[in-house]
Amino acid sequence: MPYHHKPSPINLNNTYYEYDIQNFSPKKRKEVLLFHQTWRGSEIVDIARSKFTIGFEIEKNYFNRGAVKEYELFCGFETDSSCGYEAVTHVLPLVPSGTWRTKVFDMMLKAEKIIDNQYSPADSRCGGHINLGVSGQTGDEVLNAIRKYMGIVYALFRFRLKTNYCMYNPRLLQSYELSNYHDDIVYRYHSKYRVALPKHNILELRIPTRVESVKQLMRRYELMYEIVDTAYNKPKTTLNKLLRDIKPILLRMYDRDEEKVNEIVTLATHFQKYIDKGTIDPMIKTFIPEQ
């Protein structure tokens, strides 16, 4: 479809099935699920809804021949001015490991000919935007909650910070704070091309790079769950503690390369100081947009 003319995404963050959430502890159910009842046929059934949601926009130069068809994962495909084309997922539950998450990962695997670069290539112009939602929260509120952990996101996707598609407001300031920086071009308000773009009920992270494989998409899902869960259910957690908790995910991202992961962790702490205080360490200076 033409840009912005794809079918609307479906909310897939509801389940009728107890076995989808059987792995969740009572504490975790309280933290990440909402429950209500509805009619299903002639009976009333319980529905669990995830408090956290995620969606992906997967930009590609072109799609594999014959791969553009209906998938459980995607609401549709459309043209994209910056890269060529993009596949947009439905609204997915963002949940801990278990049966429900496995179902999400299964949908990703079934769509590998759209996601994997070996079938549908993407170059450096392409992005992999991530949309995060939290029940009852606006995009601004989600950004406020996760801002203190965004250093790790910057470290992973640092080469996108200077691109025209997401260079504005790199310190993730609120609108009233931006007025103090009116002479600095990258801090000026921009309706779209920001690192993180708050919308009515979601936060669009525009900084993630292109999606090159199903495994990579899975790791991003895992990382985003840890960040959102920590922000809302363990908000006193420090960035250093979160970095220790997510080290297994980072190691899977970088093929068990300890040295590379340690570099990412160091970069994350420097980027977080930049977000919090504007401090630019020499180690990250080359990645920060000119002011």
N, C-alpha and C positions, 0 to 999 in steps of 0.2 A: 504494500500500500504506500501512497505518498506519505511524507513526513507528517506525523501527528494524525494520521487517518487509520491507524491500526484498530482492531477491535479493543474494547475496554478489558482490562485484566479482571480475572475472577479472584475473589478472596478464597484462598485454599487453606486458610488457617483455622478451619473448623473440622472436628472429627466426631463421628458417632461412636467410634470404636474404642472400647476400653483397652484393647491390646496395643493400640497406637501409643498409649501413655503408660503402659504397664511397668516400664523401666524407671519411671519418675518416682522419687521418694515423696512422702507426704509434704515435706518442706519444699521440695522443688515444684510440686504441683501448685502449692500456694503462691510461689514466687512467679511462675511463668504461665499459669493457666487461669482462665475465667470459665465458669460453668453456668449453663442455663438449660432450660428444657424447651422442647418444641414438638409439634406433631410430626410424625413420620408415618404416613399412611393412616392407619386407624389407632395408632398408639402414641403415647407421649414418651419421648426418649431424651436422655441426657446428651448434651453437646459440650465438648470441651473446645475452647478457643484459645489460641496462643496469644499472650499479651504482646509479644514481640513479633514483628514481621520483617521480611526482607524481599527485595526484588532486584533483579539484575538487568542491565541493558548491555548487550553483547554486540559491539560494533565490529563489522567485518568489511574487508574490501569487496568480497563477493562470497556467495554461498555455494557450497558444493552442488554440482548439477544433480537435480532430482531430490535434494535434501529439503527443499522448501515444501513442507507438508504439515499436517496437524501433529502437534506434540502435546503431551500432558503438561510440559513445562512452560510453553510459550503461549502468550495471548495473540501474538502476531509478529509480522515482519514488515519493516518499512524502510524507505530510503533515508539516508543520513548525509548531510552536507559535508561533514568533516572527514568522513571515512569512506562512505559508499552505501552501506546498509547496516541495519541493526535488528537483532532479535530481542524482544522484550518479554520477560517472564510474567507469569501471573504473580499475585501477592502470595508469598510462601510463608509458612510458619517458621519462625526462628526459635528453635528449641534445642535442648540438650541432646546428647547422644542417646540413641534408643530406636525403637521401631519407627516412630514418626519421622525422625531425621533420616533414617535409612530409606524411607519412601521418597523423600525429597531427592536424596542422592541417586536413587534409582531413576527418577525422572531425568536427572542430568545425564546419566549414562546412556539412556535411550536417545538423547539428543546430541550425541557426540559428533555427528557429522556436521552439525551447526557450530558446536563449541570448539572442537579441536582444530588447531591451525593446520594440521596435515590435510584436512578436508576443506575447511573454509578459512582461508588465510586472513590475517590482520597485520598491518604494518604499524609503525610508531605513531601515525596520526590517529589511530583508533584508541578508544577508551573503553573502560568497563565500569560504567557508573553503577553505584549501589544505592538502593533506596531503603532506608530504615524507618520502621514505624513502631510506635509504642502506644498501646491502647489509652485513649483519653489525653494524649499529648500532641501538641503542635510540633511542627518541624523545629521552631525556635527552641522549644523546651527540650527536645531530644538533643539538639546541638549543645545546649547549656549543660546537659547531663554528661555527655561523652567528651566534651572539650578537653578535660584534664587528662584524657588518655589518647588524644589524637596524635601525639608524638610518634607512636608506633606506626600509625597509618602513613604519616609523612615519611618516615624512614623507609618504609616498604615501597612507596610510590614517589620518591623524591624527585625523579626526573620529570614528573608532570607539573611540578609547581610553577615553572616558568612559562608553560604553554599558555597561549591566548585563551584556551578553552576553560581554564580554571585558576587563573593567576590572581584574581581579585580577592581582597580580604583574607590574606594568608594567616592572619593571627586570629581569625574566627571571632572578630569583635561584634558586639551588638550594634544596632543601627545608631543608637544615641552615642556610642563610643566612637563611631566612625567620623562623626562631625569634628572630632579633635584632630583628625588626620586629613583634612580636606585638601591639603597641598600635596599629598603623596598619592600618586596616580593609582597604585595598586590597592590603596585603602578606600578609594572612592566606591560609592554604591554602584553595583552592576546587577541588573535584574536576572542575569543568567550565569555569567562566566565566573563563578566563585568556586573556591575550593570545596565548600560545603554549602548547598543551597537549601535553606529552609522553605518548605511549602506548607500548605494548610495542615496536613496531618502526617507528613513524612519529611524526612531529611534526605536530600540527594547528595551523596558523596560523589563529586565529579573528578576527584583526583586519581582514583584507581586506573591503572594501565589496562591495556587490551587483555582480553581473556584468551589464553592460548591452549588450554586443555581442561578436561573435566576435572582432573585431580586438582588443578589450580583453583578452579571454581569452588570445589569442596573445601579447600583450605581457607579460602576467603569467607565462606559461610561460617566455618568453625571459629575463625578469628572474630568476626562481627558478633557472633553469639557471646563470646567471652567478654568483649568490650561492653555490649549493651547490658548483659546480665550483671556485670560488675558495677556499672554505673547506677543501675536501679536497685539492685539487691544487696550490694556491698559497697556503698558509695564512699566509705572512709578508706577504701583500699588505695594505696599509693601506686603510682605508675611503676615503681621498681618491683612491687609485689606482683602486679599484673604481668609484668615482663617475665618474672620467674614462672608464673602459672602458665603462660602461653608458650614457654620455650619448646615443649614438644611439638606444637603446631609449627613454630618457626623452623625447627629442625626438619620437619617433613617438607616444608616449603623449599628448603635449600639442600635437600638430599643428604641430611645428616652432617653438613659442613659446619662444625662448631665455630671455626674462625669467622665464617661469614655471618653466622647468627650473632656472635659477640659484637661484630661490627654494627649490625642492625640495632642491637640493644643500645650500644653507645650513641649511635645517631638518634635513636628515639629520645633519649634523655636530653640531648642538645636541642632537638626540635621542640620538645615540650617546654623548655626554658624560653625558647623563642616565642611560642604561642602564649605562654603565661606572662612574660615580662618584656618581650621584644629583644632579648639578648641574642646576638648572633655570634656563635662560636666559629672560629676559622674552619672547623671541620664541615660546617653546613653552609658557609657563606655562598659557595658557588651555586647552591640550589635555591636560594632565596631571591624572589623577584626584586629588581632594582626599585628603590623608592625615590 
